[in-house]
Amino acid sequence: MPKPYVYVKLSQFGTMYGNQTWSIGLSVQPLQTAPPTPSQLTTWLAALEPALRAWWTPAPSIGPFNAAGVLYQGARAYSYAANATTAFGQAELKFSTALQGNSANTALPLQTSLVSSVLSGSPGRSNRGRRYIPWTSSSLVLSQVATADVDKAVGAEVTLMNVINGTALGVGVGTCVIANDKDFPSLIRSVRVDSECDIQRRRADKIAATYFKTTALA
């Protein structure tokens, strides 16, 4: 659904065990009336690269909670003009070497995620969003993520968003929540992560069974 303002979508992406893709998005509002050009997006992503990498490693970060078969490969940015249905500009940052998960914990199903709720401080669904963080290898305590690990996930998310909010994309930039029923974005004021895992079903749609057995009844 077109929006009556300029905005940018940032998408971090990678793969799981070769052929399964994953991505996690974040909306950004540039403080300018014209959508950023591909050249501006490329420059912006290059400036963000250290922070994008730090989201995965070193700690506090997301990489230590993913199996070695999970790779984080980079980020893409898409700019949209006001009332547009297709992207005006796009750019991609691909890391020279993909960042690998390095968890020594028990492997979890690939669709397992930890939910990062991005909050504007105002009530209602239109004023909050969700990011499904890949969380494929983690120790659990009574089926819950350990408190210290939740704290690390929140730290990784907040650190990345604070850096994004401090970068220059045109005049300025702010991470935000975009809703279909609002004519303006809501700036993100806080991030909440809880200890209960969730799932992203599409993160397992390309993984086929490697073994099956059928036995006839007597």
C-alpha positions as CSV (number, residue, x, y, z in Angstrom):
1,M,0.0,0.0,0.0
2,P,1.5,3.4,-1.0
3,K,2.5,5.8,1.7
4,P,2.1,9.6,1.5
5,Y,5.8,10.1,2.5
6,V,9.3,9.1,1.6
7,Y,10.8,6.1,3.4
8,V,13.5,3.5,3.1
9,K,13.4,-0.2,3.8
10,L,16.5,-1.8,5.1
11,S,16.7,-5.6,4.8
12,Q,19.5,-7.7,6.4
13,F,19.8,-11.1,4.7
14,G,21.6,-14.4,4.7
15,T,21.2,-18.2,4.2
16,M,20.6,-21.3,6.3
17,Y,22.4,-24.5,5.3
18,G,22.9,-23.4,1.7
19,N,19.6,-23.0,0.1
20,Q,17.2,-21.6,2.7
21,T,17.2,-17.7,2.8
22,W,16.4,-15.5,5.7
23,S,15.9,-11.7,6.0
24,I,14.9,-9.2,8.6
25,G,13.6,-5.7,7.9
26,L,13.6,-2.3,9.4
27,S,11.9,0.9,8.2
28,V,13.7,4.2,8.1
29,Q,12.4,7.7,7.4
30,P,14.8,10.1,5.8
31,L,14.3,13.7,6.7
32,Q,14.0,14.8,3.0
33,T,11.2,15.2,0.5
34,A,13.0,13.3,-2.4
35,P,13.6,9.6,-2.1
36,P,17.3,8.7,-1.8
37,T,19.0,7.7,-5.0
38,P,20.8,4.4,-5.6
39,S,24.1,6.3,-5.1
40,Q,23.0,7.7,-1.8
41,L,21.8,4.3,-0.6
42,T,25.1,2.7,-1.6
43,T,27.0,5.4,0.4
44,W,24.7,5.0,3.3
45,L,25.1,1.2,3.4
46,A,28.9,1.5,3.3
47,A,28.8,3.9,6.3
48,L,26.5,1.4,8.1
49,E,28.7,-1.7,7.4
50,P,30.6,-1.7,10.7
51,A,27.3,-1.5,12.6
52,L,25.6,-4.1,10.5
53,R,28.5,-6.5,11.1
54,A,28.6,-5.8,14.8
55,W,24.9,-6.8,15.0
56,W,26.2,-10.3,14.3
57,T,29.6,-10.3,16.0
58,P,31.3,-9.6,18.4
59,A,29.1,-9.9,21.5
60,P,26.5,-8.7,22.5
61,S,25.3,-9.9,19.1
62,I,23.2,-12.4,17.2
63,G,25.8,-14.7,15.7
64,P,26.5,-16.6,19.0
65,F,22.9,-17.8,18.9
66,N,22.9,-19.3,15.5
67,A,24.4,-22.6,14.2
68,A,27.4,-22.7,11.9
69,G,25.3,-23.4,8.9
70,V,23.5,-20.0,9.2
71,L,25.2,-17.2,7.3
72,Y,24.7,-13.4,7.5
73,Q,25.6,-12.1,4.1
74,G,24.8,-8.4,4.0
75,A,22.0,-5.8,3.6
76,R,19.8,-4.2,1.0
77,A,18.2,-0.8,1.0
78,Y,15.1,0.3,-1.0
79,S,13.8,3.9,-1.2
80,Y,10.2,4.8,-1.9
81,A,8.8,8.1,-3.1
82,A,5.6,9.4,-1.6
83,N,2.6,7.5,-2.9
84,A,4.7,5.1,-4.9
85,T,4.1,1.4,-5.1
86,T,7.5,0.4,-6.4
87,A,11.0,1.3,-5.2
88,F,12.6,4.4,-6.6
89,G,16.1,3.3,-5.8
90,Q,17.9,0.3,-4.4
91,A,21.4,-0.8,-3.3
92,E,23.1,-3.8,-1.9
93,L,25.9,-4.3,0.5
94,K,27.4,-7.8,0.4
95,F,30.0,-8.6,2.9
96,S,33.3,-9.7,1.4
97,T,33.1,-12.8,3.5
98,A,29.7,-14.0,5.0
99,L,29.5,-14.0,8.8
100,Q,28.9,-17.4,10.2
101,G,26.9,-18.5,13.2
102,N,29.2,-19.7,16.0
103,S,26.9,-21.2,18.7
104,A,28.0,-24.3,20.5
105,N,24.5,-24.8,21.9
106,T,21.8,-27.3,20.9
107,A,20.5,-26.7,17.3
108,L,16.9,-25.5,17.1
109,P,14.5,-25.7,14.1
110,L,15.5,-23.2,11.4
111,Q,12.2,-21.3,11.7
112,T,12.9,-20.5,15.4
113,S,13.2,-16.8,16.0
114,L,13.4,-14.3,18.8
115,V,11.0,-11.5,18.4
116,S,12.3,-7.9,18.6
117,S,9.3,-5.6,19.2
118,V,10.0,-2.1,18.0
119,L,7.9,0.4,20.0
120,S,7.1,4.1,19.3
121,G,5.7,4.7,22.8
122,S,2.2,5.2,21.6
123,P,-0.6,2.6,22.1
124,G,-2.0,0.4,19.4
125,R,-0.7,-2.0,16.7
126,S,-0.1,0.8,14.3
127,N,2.6,2.1,16.5
128,R,4.7,-1.0,16.9
129,G,6.4,-3.5,14.7
130,R,8.2,-6.8,14.9
131,R,11.6,-8.1,13.7
132,Y,12.1,-11.9,13.7
133,I,15.7,-12.4,14.7
134,P,17.2,-15.8,13.5
135,W,17.7,-17.9,16.7
136,T,18.7,-21.3,15.5
137,S,21.0,-22.5,18.3
138,S,20.5,-21.6,21.9
139,S,20.4,-23.0,25.4
140,L,16.9,-22.9,26.9
141,V,15.8,-22.8,30.5
142,L,12.4,-24.5,30.9
143,S,11.8,-23.8,27.2
144,Q,12.7,-20.1,27.6
145,V,15.7,-18.2,26.4
146,A,18.0,-17.3,29.3
147,T,17.7,-13.8,30.7
148,A,21.3,-12.9,29.9
149,D,20.8,-14.0,26.2
150,V,17.7,-11.9,25.9
151,D,19.7,-8.9,27.2
152,K,22.3,-9.5,24.5
153,A,19.7,-9.6,21.8
154,V,18.2,-6.3,23.0
155,G,21.7,-4.8,23.1
156,A,22.4,-5.8,19.5
157,E,19.1,-4.4,18.3
158,V,19.4,-1.1,20.1
159,T,23.0,-0.6,19.2
160,L,22.2,-1.0,15.5
161,M,19.2,1.3,15.6
162,N,21.1,4.0,17.5
163,V,23.8,3.9,14.8
164,I,21.2,4.1,12.0
165,N,19.6,7.1,13.7
166,G,22.9,8.9,13.8
167,T,23.8,8.4,10.1
168,A,23.3,10.9,7.3
169,L,20.9,9.9,4.6
170,G,20.0,13.2,3.0
171,V,19.4,15.5,5.9
172,G,18.9,12.9,8.6
173,V,17.3,9.6,9.3
174,G,15.2,7.8,11.9
175,T,14.1,4.2,12.4
176,C,10.3,4.0,12.4
177,V,7.2,1.9,12.3
178,I,5.1,2.1,9.1
179,A,1.5,1.1,9.2
180,N,-1.1,0.9,6.5
181,D,-3.8,2.8,8.4
182,K,-1.6,5.8,9.2
183,D,-0.5,8.8,7.1
184,F,2.8,9.2,8.9
185,P,5.4,6.9,10.3
186,S,6.0,6.5,14.1
187,L,9.6,6.9,15.2
188,I,10.9,3.9,17.2
189,R,11.6,4.9,20.9
190,S,12.4,1.5,22.4
191,V,13.0,-2.2,21.7
192,R,11.5,-5.1,23.7
193,V,12.6,-8.7,23.4
194,D,11.1,-11.4,25.6
195,S,12.3,-14.9,26.5
196,E,9.7,-16.9,24.5
197,C,10.8,-18.1,21.0
198,D,8.6,-17.6,18.0
199,I,8.7,-19.0,14.5
200,Q,9.0,-17.7,10.9
201,R,7.5,-20.6,8.9
202,R,9.0,-19.4,5.5
203,R,12.5,-19.9,6.9
204,A,12.0,-23.7,6.4
205,D,10.2,-23.8,3.1
206,K,13.2,-24.7,1.0
207,I,14.6,-27.4,3.3
208,A,13.6,-30.9,2.2
209,A,13.7,-34.0,4.3
210,T,16.9,-36.0,3.8
211,Y,15.3,-39.3,5.0
212,F,11.9,-40.9,5.3
213,K,10.7,-44.4,6.0
214,T,7.3,-46.0,5.3
215,T,6.3,-49.3,6.9
216,A,3.3,-51.3,5.9
217,L,0.9,-52.4,8.6
218,A,0.6,-56.2,9.3
